[in-house]
C-alpha cells in the first residue's frame, strides 16, 4: 500500500546526520508511489471480477466480468493497496457485458451506493467511490463523456414540444430541417407498392407524438375486386406509425380512426395496381396528404 510521507518528513532535523540521502530517497519514492495511485496519476488498467471481488492498485480502473460472462456482480472491493480516504474511479470495460455493483452485500470492502440501491454500470459512464474505513462509499456516477443518450433524447423531446406549442390546434408541426415534410408520406423512388414516412412530430389530442426515424413501410397488397382506401396513422399512445386497412367497395371510404390516432395520409388502391404514386395516375394507387399543420 502506497502512503504519503508523514508531515515533517522533509524538515531539516537539528541533527542533520539523522536524515540521510537514503531517507530522502525513500520519502520521495513513497510520495511518487502515492501520487501514481491518485485518479489520473497512472494509466487506467483493467480489473476482472473474481468471486464478486476486485483488488484495485490505482485510482482508476475498468471492470470486466469473470470469464467474460455476459453479466456479473461486484460485491466487494479490497482496499489492500489503497489507504483510507483514497478515491477510486471505475469504468465498464466492455459495453456488451453487464456489471452490477451490489449495495452493502456484506464483508470487508462492501460498497455503499447512493439511494441504497444496486447500480448497473454503463459504458463510458464512470462511478466514483471513496474508501471510508472498511467501506467504499459512492461519491457520484457520471454521464457519458460525449453526451448521455437519455438526456439527449429528453432534450430533443422538449425542443419538439416547444415548437408544437406555438400551434393553436392539434395536428402536425414542423421541426428541425424537416419543415413541412414533417411526418410526410411519399411514394418511393422508383415507385413501388411501398411508401415512406418522414421523421417529425405532432400533437394528437394534446399529447406529444415524436417519430424520430424516416421509415419505409411494408408493401401494400392490391385489392382483388373493388378499390380500397387505407389510411396511414400516427398513434399517440404507442408512439408508432402504421397502416389501417379499409374495405373494398365500388365507392370505398377510409376506415375510422381509433382513439389516439391521427391520419397522416390516405392511400387509394385500384385493382391490378403495381405501384403507389404521390398523385393520381390512371390504373395505379396514389396518396392523398391528410396532415393538418398547427404551426407551419
C-alpha positions in Angstrom: 0.0 0.0 0.0 1.4 3.4 -1.0 1.0 6.2 1.6 2.3 9.7 1.5 5.3 10.5 3.8 4.2 11.8 7.2 4.2 15.5 7.8 7.6 16.8 8.8 9.5 14.2 6.8 11.3 16.7 4.7 12.0 19.2 7.5 15.7 19.6 8.3 16.4 17.9 11.7 18.5 19.6 14.3 21.0 16.7 13.9 21.3 16.5 10.2 23.1 13.2 10.4 19.8 11.6 11.4 18.3 12.3 7.9 20.4 10.8 5.2 20.2 10.9 1.5 18.7 7.4 1.7 15.9 8.6 3.9 15.2 11.4 1.5 15.1 9.0 -1.4 12.7 6.6 0.4 10.4 9.5 1.2 10.4 10.8 -2.4 9.6 7.3 -3.7 6.7 6.9 -1.2 5.5 10.3 -2.4 5.8 9.3 -6.0 4.0 6.0 -5.5 1.1 7.6 -3.6 0.7 10.2 -6.4 0.5 7.4 -9.0 -2.3 5.9 -7.1 -4.5 9.0 -7.3 -7.0 9.3 -10.2 -5.2 10.5 -13.2 -1.8 9.6 -11.8 -1.4 6.5 -13.9 -3.0 4.9 -17.0 -6.4 3.2 -16.5 -5.9 -0.5 -16.2 -8.4 -3.4 -16.3 -9.6 -5.4 -13.3 -11.5 -8.7 -13.7 -14.1 -9.7 -11.1 -13.2 -12.9 -9.3 -15.8 -14.3 -6.9 -17.5 -10.9 -6.8 -14.3 -9.1 -5.8 -11.8 -6.8 -7.4 -8.4 -5.6 -6.0 -7.6 -2.1 -7.3 -4.0 -1.0 -7.4 -4.5 2.6 -8.5 -7.2 5.3 -8.6 -8.8 4.4 -11.9 -9.7 1.0 -13.4 -12.0 -0.6 -15.9 -14.0 -3.5 -14.6 -14.9 -6.7 -16.6 -16.9 -9.8 -15.8 -15.4 -13.0 -14.6 -14.5 -15.2 -17.6 -16.1 -12.6 -19.9 -19.6 -13.6 -18.7 -22.5 -11.6 -20.2 -23.3 -10.3 -16.7 -21.6 -10.3 -13.2 -22.0 -8.7 -9.8 -19.3 -6.7 -8.0 -19.9 -7.2 -4.2 -16.6 -6.2 -2.6 -13.6 -4.0 -3.4 -10.5 -5.0 -1.5 -8.5 -2.0 -0.2 -5.2 -3.7 0.5 -3.4 -1.3 -1.9 -5.4 1.9 -1.2 -5.3 3.7 2.1 -8.3 5.2 3.9 -9.8 8.3 2.2 -8.5 7.3 -1.3 -10.7 7.9 -4.3 -11.4 5.2 -6.9 -12.9 5.7 -10.4 -14.4 2.6 -12.1 -15.4 2.3 -15.7 -17.1 -0.5 -17.6 -14.5 -2.4 -19.7 -16.9 -3.9 -22.3 -20.2 -2.4 -23.5 -21.6 -5.9 -24.3 -21.2 -7.2 -20.7 -23.1 -6.0 -17.7 -21.5 -5.3 -14.3 -23.8 -4.6 -11.4 -22.4 -3.1 -8.2 -24.2 -4.5 -5.1 -25.2 -2.3 -2.3 -23.9 -3.4 1.1 -23.5 -7.1 0.2 -21.6 -7.8 3.4 -18.0 -8.4 4.2 -14.8 -6.4 4.0 -14.8 -3.8 1.3 -18.5 -3.7 0.7 -20.0 -0.9 -1.3 -22.4 1.8 0.0 -24.3 3.1 -3.1 -26.4 6.2 -3.5 -30.1 5.6 -2.8 -29.1 2.4 -1.0 -29.8 0.5 -4.3 -27.7 -1.6 -6.6 -26.1 0.2 -9.6 -25.7 -1.2 -13.1 -22.6 0.3 -14.8 -22.9 1.8 -18.2 -20.2 2.0 -20.9 -18.4 5.4 -20.7 -20.3 6.2 -17.5 -17.9 6.1 -14.6 -18.7 5.8 -10.9 -16.5 7.5 -8.2 -16.1 5.8 -4.9 -14.2 6.8 -1.7 -12.8 4.5 0.9 -14.2 5.4 4.3 -12.8 2.9 6.8 -13.8 -0.6 5.6 -16.5 0.7 3.2 -16.4 2.1 -0.3 -18.9 4.9 -0.5 -20.3 6.3 -3.7 -19.5 9.9 -4.4 -21.1 10.2 -7.8 -21.7 8.4 -11.0 -21.3 10.5 -14.2 -22.7 11.0 -17.6 -21.4 9.8 -21.0 -18.2 11.5 -22.0 -19.7 12.6 -25.3 -23.3 13.1 -24.3 -25.8 11.0 -22.4 -28.3 9.3 -24.8 -31.2 9.5 -22.4 -30.6 13.2 -21.7 -30.2 13.9 -25.4 -33.5 12.2 -26.2 -35.3 14.2 -23.4 -33.8 17.5 -24.6 -35.0 16.7 -28.2 -38.5 16.0 -26.9 -38.6 19.3 -25.1 -37.5 21.1 -28.2 -40.2 19.4 -30.3 -42.8 20.1 -27.6 -41.9 23.8 -27.5 -42.2 24.0 -31.3 -45.6 22.3 -31.1 -46.9 24.8 -28.6 -46.9 27.7 -31.0 -49.8 26.0 -32.9 -53.4 26.6 -31.8 -54.8 23.2 -32.6 -53.9 19.5 -32.6 -52.0 18.5 -35.7 -48.6 18.0 -37.4 -45.9 20.5 -36.6 -42.6 21.2 -38.3 -39.3 20.9 -36.6 -35.6 20.9 -37.4 -34.7 20.9 -41.0 -37.7 18.8 -42.0 -40.1 21.7 -42.2 -43.4 20.9 -43.9 -42.0 17.5 -44.7 -42.6 16.6 -41.0 -44.5 13.2 -40.9 -45.0 13.4 -44.7 -45.9 10.3 -46.6 -44.4 9.9 -50.0 -44.0 7.3 -52.7 -40.7 5.5 -53.1 -38.3 6.3 -55.9 -38.8 4.4 -58.2 -42.4 3.9 -57.3 -43.3 0.6 -55.7 -46.0 -0.8 -53.5 -44.4 0.8 -50.5 -44.4 4.4 -49.1 -42.1 6.3 -46.9 -43.0 8.3 -43.7 -40.6 11.1 -42.8 -39.5 11.9 -39.2 -41.4 14.5 -37.4 -43.8 15.4 -34.6 -47.4 16.1 -33.8 -49.9 16.9 -31.1 -52.6 14.3 -31.0 -55.4 15.1 -28.6 -52.9 17.3 -26.8 -50.3 14.6 -26.4 -46.8 15.0 -27.9 -46.1 12.4 -30.7 -42.5 12.0 -31.9 -41.3 9.9 -34.8 -37.5 10.1 -34.9 -36.6 8.0 -37.9 -37.7 8.2 -41.6 -39.1 4.8 -42.4 -40.4 2.8 -45.4 -43.5 0.9 -44.5 -44.2 -2.7 -45.5 -45.6 -3.3 -49.1 -49.3 -2.9 -49.7 -51.4 -5.6 -51.3 -53.5 -4.5 -54.2 -57.3 -5.1 -53.9 -58.8 -8.0 -55.8 -62.4 -7.0 -56.7 -63.0 -3.3 -55.9 -61.0 -0.2 -55.0 -59.9 0.3 -51.4 -58.8 3.2 -49.2 -56.2 2.6 -46.5 -55.0 5.2 -44.0 -51.6 5.8 -42.6 -51.9 6.8 -39.0 -49.8 8.1 -36.1 -50.7 6.7 -32.6 -50.1 8.9 -29.6 -50.3 6.0 -27.1 -47.9 3.6 -28.8 -45.8 6.3 -30.5 -45.9 4.4 -33.7 -46.9 4.8 -37.3 -48.8 2.1 -39.1 -51.5 1.3 -41.8 -55.2 0.9 -41.0 -56.7 -1.1 -43.9 -60.1 -0.2 -45.4 -62.7 -2.4 -47.1 -63.0 -3.0 -50.8 -66.1 -1.3 -52.3 -67.4 0.2 -55.5 -67.2 3.6 -53.7 -64.8 2.9 -50.9 -64.4 5.1 -47.9 -61.5 5.5 -45.4 -61.6 3.4 -42.3 -62.5 5.1 -39.0 -59.8 6.2 -36.6 -59.4 4.6 -33.2 -58.8 6.6 -30.0 -55.4 8.2 -30.0 -54.9 8.0 -33.8 -54.3 10.8 -36.4 -54.4 10.4 -40.1 -51.2 11.3 -42.0 -52.3 10.2 -45.5 -54.8 8.2 -47.4 -53.8 5.5 -50.0 -56.3 4.9 -52.8 -55.8 1.4 -54.2 -57.0 0.1 -57.6 -57.5 -3.4 -58.7 -54.4 -4.5 -60.6 -52.2 -1.7 -59.4 -48.4 -2.3 -59.3 -47.2 0.8 -57.6 -48.2 3.8 -55.3 -47.6 7.3 -56.6 -47.7 10.8 -55.0 -50.6 11.8 -57.4 -53.4 10.1 -59.2 -52.1 8.1 -62.1 -54.6 6.1 -64.1 -54.6 2.5 -63.2 -52.3 2.8 -60.2 -52.6 3.6 -56.5 -52.0 7.1 -55.2 -51.5 9.2 -52.0 -53.6 12.0 -50.5 -52.0 14.1 -47.8 -54.2 14.4 -44.7 -51.9 16.2 -42.4 -53.2 19.3 -40.7 -50.4 21.7 -39.7 -50.8 23.6 -36.5 -47.9 26.0 -36.9 -46.5 25.9 -40.4 
